[in-house]
Amino acid sequence: MNRKTLVLVGLGIACAAVVGGTAVHGRSIPADTALKSTPSAPPEVRRVAAEGRVVTYPGAEVKVGAERAGRLVSVRVEEGDLVRKGDLLAEIESEELAAALAEARARVLEAEAEARLAEANRERRQRLFEQKILAENDLDQANRDLDITRAREETARATVARYQAQIRKSRIVAPIAGTVIARRVDAGQTVEAGQEAFTLADLRRLRVEGEAHEADAGAIALGASVTITADGFPDQSWKGRVEEIPESVTPRRLKPQDPSRPTDTRILAIKVAFAEATPLKLGTTVELAVEPAVR
């Protein structure tokens, strides 16, 4: 066999190896096996889309109203002010109550004096009765007089307490520490009992109240990671996690930002905690992308 023939035979063997399979460490692998071993790209995970709004935690936002009717003589705070629990926000006119309180306190002193006199009189009659000098009926009268004066003293003290309570209701104070986010009254204005005057919120305790479609309820789990975005902050996002999932679905409460979305659907109202600091304000509408639960 000459050199030309040997070359042609070698080329034929190589072509047969390529057509029949792939050579690995001197062994050939069938072509269909080689194709099957090629790793495929993982399927794309679809996140659950939801809309939400930045809200406070329960108890971190309160509406403060007047406890009694009257004219406001002063308003001590403006919107945006920071206040501590117990700080005075506004004060209702209470001059007449203060005068009535002073009168009630004077009556307490008078009743106390009468009670002391009645008690001394009763003790004298007790001694005379024990000496057989005084009739029992006179001792009973002294006991009765002492009881009456003591009752008058208690009544006077109750009157003082009532006026003190009314004066306390004249002071509108902060029930929590936080920021004044709404002020609805001004000095000189007359308010009614129960009328809302201020709204306070602890802006350090914010989270998102989200609404996911009921069809996605099974794909949301506690602790799931959430990506939060807002229209006012393009190209920015923040991390959060699902911290509450209700046991039932409810009608939609938020108006969809997309007009094409239906408004009469039922939703799962999830609560999402922020995992990092954000510049988002209370009431901001946000978009949520929730990592689906692994099944």
Order of alpha helices (4+ residues) and beta strands (2+ residues): alpha-beta-beta-alpha-beta-beta-beta-beta-beta-alpha-alpha-beta-beta-beta-beta-beta-beta-beta-beta-beta-beta
